[in-house]
Amino acid sequence: MTAATTGATSTALTSRQIWTRTRGVLLALLVLVAAGIAIAAVRSGEEHGRLDPRSADAQGSRAVAELLKAEGVDTRVVTTLDEATAATGTDTTLLVVTPDLLTGSQQEALRTAMVPSGGRTVLVAPGPPSVDILAPGVRPESRTSVSARAPQCTFPAAQRAGKADTGGERYATDDLLDTDACYLSGGLPTLLRVSDPGDGDTVLLGSPDILTNERVDKQGNASLALQLLGSRPHLVWYLPSLSDESAMSDGSDDEGGESGIGDLIPSGWLWGTLQLFFAAVLAAVWRARRLGPLVTERLPVAIRASEATEGRARLYRKANARDRAASALRSATRARLAPLLGVAPADAHSPHALLPAVSARLLDGDRDIRALLFGPAPADDAALIRLADQLDALEREVRTS
């Protein structure tokens, strides 16, 4: 049995090696982040946001705002609940772009202000987080695709507009409500007008497509948008914002709204982050150390022993595996010394059998043969070179003695 003692492993990667292996991935991530920042900076001056009446991009609503202006409708953009509720009145239409972003208390405050005002409130694609409070008695059903649909109702605004690109959220109502159900999909309306207790009404628009610049000139979209938003001389365009103090002070007991910083992040960035995550996982799998037993196989070509030795030595050096290199040198030396000393090959790596035979052959008995043939791993490359020289000298001395 071999009694060789080994020190701490030397295969651990140094900081320089870790940097060399990871700098490519870090550089790629840095380039991606820089590209994202650059694209955001370039596009920041072109886009105000989705359904923003100041935005001229495809998802903006500047075209609708200009049409309303030409019809004499005064449009005012607000971003806080206080501004929105203060502007309600019989001569005002309140357009709420993303009602699902409002917290529960915000929705209740908005409902309290809009019902007695006698004006019109248009909710764009309200879903389960907001319908129960902003439109009591209305239930959101499963969504449907957006396509050109006929009004199929008696609501004057829809009849005059004719076909329009509607869809998205669908709604069901209680029988007690006074409603106009238009643009049906599967028997359920995608545009629903509900009469309020006062003289006003609430319009639930299942999809915002008729308000966007890219679709306003198709079908009867422009006509429908003008009649929904231009029935009063004043239009308040409410774009909810998380900077609103009423949203930040609502607390964690909110059950209606689903606002959060993630809701303001464009979906493209979320998908991009997810793709980068999967790319990083694949890169980690690709670069990971392969586990499993070593498999020996015949080489397809003949290689010189010196070349194989040099190649193996380079691998040991690259991994700082001085312990493995020293073990290989000592094992080979013991295997060559055993037949010269009359020791059986099975006992070549046993210090009890090999060391007495070596000591009897050498003239200088003061040397520490045990440390030379069975000692610990060298501490550095210089010690490894000295060990190789000493083993070579020992073997020559045994052969010549």
PyMOL commands that set and color helices and strands:
alter all, ss='L'
color gray80, all
select helices_A, chain A and resi 15-44+62-70+81-86+99-101+104-114+128-134+156-161+209-211+221-229+245-248+261-264+267-287+305-318+322-341+345-347+351-361+369-374+381-400
alter helices_A, ss='H'
color red, helices_A
select strands_A, chain A and resi 74-78+92-96+120-124+138-149+164-173+179-185+188-195+201-205+234-238
alter strands_A, ss='S'
color yellow, strands_A
deselect
rebuild
show_as cartoon
